[in-house]
Amino acid sequence: MTNYRRVAALKTPQAFREHLAGIGADLPFDAEVLSGPDAPLAQPYRLPGGRVIGNRFAVLPMEGWDGTTDGRPSDLTVRRWRHFGQSGAKLIWGGEAVAVRPDGRANPNQLMIGEATLADLAGLRETLAAAHTASHGRSDDLLIGLQLTHSGRFARPTDKKRLAPQILYRHPLLDRKFNLPADQPVMSDDDIARLIDGYIAAARLAQRAGFDFVDIKHCHGYLGHEFLSAVDRPGRYGGSFENRTRFLREITAGIHAEIPGLDIGVRLSAIDFVPFRPGPDGTGVPDWPEGADNGYRYAFGGDGTGLGIDLREPYAFLDLLAELNIRLVNITAGSPYYNPHVQRPALFPPSDGYQPPEDPLVGVARQINATAQLKRHRPELAVVGTGYSYLQEWLPNVAQYVVRTGMADFIGLGRMILACPEMPADVLAGRPLQRKRLCRTFSDCTTAPRSGLVSGCYPLDEHYKSSPAAALLAAAKAG
């Protein structure tokens, strides 16, 4: 393992500040975290139209790999959503991704939306809301969305370990990295048009199931995100920025026309880098093919080098959201499949990853500061920030500073909610952090599904730690 200093060893504000300065991470924080109704993280947020979200914590969508093969939630799925409700967070960004058609599933156990699963998804939402009311006394200030997805290049609809990709263009690095054949077909414009109809139909069902908004997912290398980098694709859905955003614009137009009252959000990978691979010592290095120059055209929000940021197109994307009357935007980065250190900074890589090529706090700062720049560009949008779990003990301190100074409106929690779902409620109430339950980014929640097992916090959640899958995971890691 790369020898980076562990966050748990940074026990004072001075030690944390000095370490950040030493690694060159621009990451301000508040030394004291406030609680009570006047605390920054406890402040309500009012959306256009008057809807109030009760505090500044959000639950991010996380794949469980634990639904049924026909797309319904299992007991494990219900348990996870119940925890989301108990967390105290007032914005629930979809719980997890839900496929709009079978060939778009990221795994054979991903949830799907359709008439056959509608009652199950409505039940999930009701379970979450009831758990929230039981734990926190009210849910009228709770906003619950459903993330709609097609997994595109990373679809595995029938076999957990076998890709069945749906791609928009031939990517010179990702095609090679994931062994796509030379005759791999590209989705046609007609198929994309049918998929757009599928998204609109799925949004209609989401409203019937009681969800307040749908997220048209544009992140992490999945299909919506791939549209944004389809600079080489000919036709209506590639090339120019206008064409690369036509997918979103046509879905949005259909929802606004046919499903009044349903809000729309977008989770966006606003920055991206070149794919990485393990180097000779296991540390991540850019996955350039031999003899290639350093030009890289396929990183939305990238500067053309593959390793830098240029926010001009993400700014234009936020301008488009405002034009489309989309007020909810969730900012993330990269992809778990080809540059996980950019997407979710961690000290311990997943089984198919690599040792981090930078102190993970550098990656945290990258996401937080990019999100702040985007928020400054479009202050009227309700912006959710991500990448916070690696902060561990210092998460509340950074989160409070970010919200207090307007760098983002909501603090999105993913892996941390799996490990310690009570964290938002504890912070808001001024209770001490449950340090033994803080996510330390061991990445078992990713390694397990890479091994064909359900996702969960195996190190810290007793339910998973004592399950038969834990022994299988340990054997897979040892092997």
LUMSEKOL-324376 format. One line per 2 residues: for each residue x, y, z of C-alpha. Coordinates in steps of 0.1 Angstrom, whole numbers. Layout:
! residues N
X,Y,Z; ...
END
This chain:
! residues 479
0,0,0; 12,35,-8
25,52,23; 1,81,27
-7,94,62; -41,81,75
-68,106,82; -75,90,116
-40,100,127; -47,137,121
-63,143,155; -62,181,158
-73,210,135; -36,221,133
-24,186,123; -51,184,96
-43,219,83; -6,212,82
-11,179,64; -33,195,38
-7,222,32; 21,196,30
3,177,2; -8,209,-16
-46,203,-11; -67,234,-10
-93,222,14; -106,248,40
-126,237,70; -142,249,102
-124,239,134; -156,237,153
-188,220,141; -220,237,152
-253,219,160; -288,230,167
-314,248,145; -290,277,136
-262,254,124; -252,258,87
-259,221,80; -293,223,96
-306,251,74; -335,243,51
-332,249,14; -361,263,-6
-365,251,-42; -382,273,-68
-419,268,-64; -417,267,-26
-407,231,-19; -385,230,12
-357,204,18; -351,203,56
-313,202,59; -281,201,39
-273,164,39; -280,142,8
-278,105,3; -261,95,-29
-272,66,-51; -253,34,-45
-255,1,-62; -263,-29,-40
-261,-57,-66; -288,-73,-44
-321,-70,-63; -339,-99,-79
-332,-110,-114; -365,-95,-125
-356,-61,-112; -373,-60,-78
-358,-51,-44; -347,-78,-20
-347,-77,18; -312,-63,16
-324,-35,-7; -352,-27,17
-328,-27,46; -305,-2,29
-333,22,19; -346,20,55
-312,31,67; -313,60,42
-345,72,58; -331,68,93
-300,88,84; -316,122,89
-306,134,55; -334,153,39
-324,149,2; -324,113,-11
-308,113,-46; -323,82,-59
-312,56,-34; -296,37,-63
-296,36,-101; -327,20,-117
-325,7,-152; -350,19,-177
-348,-13,-199; -332,-47,-195
-302,-43,-217; -291,-13,-197
-286,-31,-163; -252,-27,-148
-256,-62,-133; -282,-89,-133
-295,-78,-99; -300,-41,-107
-334,-27,-100; -355,-20,-131
-386,2,-135; -416,-10,-153
-453,-18,-147; -442,-52,-131
-419,-35,-106; -439,-3,-99
-454,-14,-67; -421,-27,-54
-404,7,-61; -433,25,-45
-429,3,-15; -392,11,-13
-400,48,-12; -427,43,14
-403,23,36; -377,51,34
-402,78,42; -417,58,71
-383,51,86; -375,88,84
-407,99,101; -402,73,128
-367,85,135; -370,122,130
-407,131,134; -416,145,100
-411,138,64; -429,167,47
-394,184,42; -379,152,27
-373,151,-11; -369,117,-26
-358,111,-62; -352,81,-84
-321,78,-105; -328,65,-140
-300,49,-160; -288,29,-189
-254,15,-182; -242,17,-218
-206,6,-222; -206,-10,-187
-239,-30,-190; -238,-65,-176
-275,-74,-178; -272,-113,-176
-238,-121,-163; -221,-103,-134
-186,-108,-149; -194,-104,-186
-199,-70,-203; -227,-67,-229
-218,-31,-239; -240,-6,-256
-217,21,-269; -220,54,-287
-186,55,-304; -154,36,-306
-132,48,-278; -96,41,-286
-86,35,-250; -117,20,-233
-123,-4,-262; -88,-18,-257
-90,-17,-219; -122,-38,-219
-115,-60,-248; -142,-49,-271
-141,-67,-305; -133,-48,-337
-168,-53,-349; -186,-41,-318
-217,-22,-330; -225,14,-321
-260,23,-310; -280,38,-339
-298,71,-338; -331,52,-340
-322,30,-310; -313,62,-290
-347,77,-300; -364,46,-286
-343,48,-255; -354,84,-250
-390,72,-251; -381,46,-225
-367,73,-202; -399,93,-205
-421,62,-198; -399,54,-168
-403,89,-155; -440,86,-157
-439,55,-136; -416,71,-111
-441,98,-105; -469,72,-101
-446,55,-75; -445,87,-55
-410,100,-63; -405,138,-62
-380,139,-91; -360,117,-115
-323,119,-121; -313,116,-157
-279,101,-149; -249,116,-167
-219,103,-147; -193,76,-142
-189,64,-177; -225,52,-181
-245,60,-212; -256,95,-203
-220,104,-195; -207,89,-227
-229,112,-248; -209,141,-234
-177,128,-248; -191,116,-281
-170,141,-301; -163,116,-329
-199,103,-333; -216,115,-365
-252,124,-367; -277,140,-343
-262,128,-310; -225,134,-314
-199,160,-324; -210,194,-313
-220,203,-278; -256,208,-290
-257,173,-304; -240,157,-274
-266,172,-251; -296,163,-274
-302,131,-254; -309,151,-222
-328,179,-240; -352,154,-257
-358,135,-225; -364,167,-206
-388,180,-232; -408,148,-230
-410,149,-193; -421,185,-191
-447,180,-218; -462,147,-206
-455,145,-168; -463,179,-152
-453,183,-116; -423,159,-118
-390,176,-111; -357,166,-129
-322,164,-116; -289,154,-132
-259,137,-116; -230,148,-136
-194,137,-139; -182,173,-144
-145,163,-147; -129,133,-161
-93,120,-167; -77,95,-190
-81,58,-179; -56,45,-154
-40,11,-148; -17,-4,-122
20,5,-128; 49,-18,-121
46,-12,-83; 8,-13,-83
4,24,-83; -20,39,-108
-5,53,-140; -22,68,-171
-32,40,-194; -17,54,-226
-11,30,-254; 25,26,-265
35,54,-290; 5,76,-283
9,113,-277; -7,129,-247
-37,144,-265; -70,131,-251
-103,143,-265; -127,121,-245
-127,136,-210; -157,158,-205
-144,187,-183; -109,178,-193
-82,201,-207; -70,178,-235
-40,164,-216; -60,136,-199
-48,148,-165; -62,183,-162
-94,203,-159; -112,227,-182
-147,236,-170; -159,255,-200
-181,227,-212; -194,219,-177
-203,256,-173; -222,253,-206
-239,222,-193; -251,240,-162
-263,269,-184; -283,243,-203
-298,229,-171; -310,264,-161
-324,269,-196; -343,235,-193
-356,245,-158; -336,217,-142
-326,231,-108; -311,200,-91
-276,190,-100; -253,165,-83
-216,170,-91; -193,140,-92
-162,130,-113; -146,103,-133
-156,66,-133; -152,36,-110
-143,15,-140; -113,33,-154
-101,60,-129; -116,53,-95
-91,75,-76; -107,105,-94
-142,93,-87; -141,81,-51
-108,89,-34; -97,59,-11
-66,46,6; -74,10,-2
-82,2,-38; -109,-22,-50
-98,-56,-63; -97,-44,-99
-81,-10,-91; -47,3,-83
-29,20,-55; -37,57,-54
-13,78,-74; -19,108,-50
-29,113,-14; -67,107,-16
-72,141,1; -59,157,-31
-88,140,-50; -113,151,-24
-101,187,-27; -103,184,-65
-139,175,-65; -149,200,-38
-132,229,-55; -145,220,-90
-180,219,-75; -175,253,-59
-165,268,-93; -196,253,-109
-218,266,-80; -203,301,-85
-211,300,-122; -248,291,-116
-257,301,-80; -294,296,-86
-290,258,-90; -293,235,-61
-259,219,-61; -250,186,-43
-213,180,-37; -197,145,-35
-164,129,-26; -166,135,12
-163,100,27; -125,99,27
-125,129,51; -137,106,78
-134,124,112; -130,157,94
-161,153,71; -184,175,93
-158,202,95; -153,205,58
-190,200,51; -199,229,73
-174,252,57; -186,243,22
-222,250,30; -216,280,52
-195,297,24; -218,287,-5
-194,263,-22; -222,238,-25
-258,236,-11; -258,199,0
-232,174,12; -237,141,-6
-228,109,14; -223,75,-2
-200,49,13; -202,67,46
-239,61,48; -234,24,42
-209,22,71; -226,47,95
-261,57,84; -266,78,115
-238,103,107; -261,131,95
-284,128,125; -254,126,148
-238,158,133; -270,177,134
-277,168,170; -241,176,181
-235,140,192; -199,126,190
-190,108,158; -191,70,160
-155,67,151; -154,29,151
-181,29,124; -166,56,101
-159,45,66; -121,41,62
-125,34,24; -115,-3,25
-134,-6,-8; -150,-40,1
-183,-24,-10; -168,-24,-45
-146,-55,-44; -176,-77,-33
-197,-70,-65; -165,-73,-86
-164,-109,-71; -201,-115,-79
-213,-108,-43; -238,-82,-30
-224,-48,-21; -223,-37,15
-200,-25,43; -183,-58,52
-158,-44,76; -182,-24,98
-218,-35,93; -224,-66,114
-251,-78,91; -226,-82,63
-196,-90,85; -214,-121,98
-229,-131,65; -218,-161,44
-208,-136,17; -181,-123,40
-162,-156,39; -165,-157,2
-152,-121,-1; -123,-129,22
-114,-160,0; -117,-139,-32
-94,-112,-18; -69,-138,-7
-70,-154,-41
END
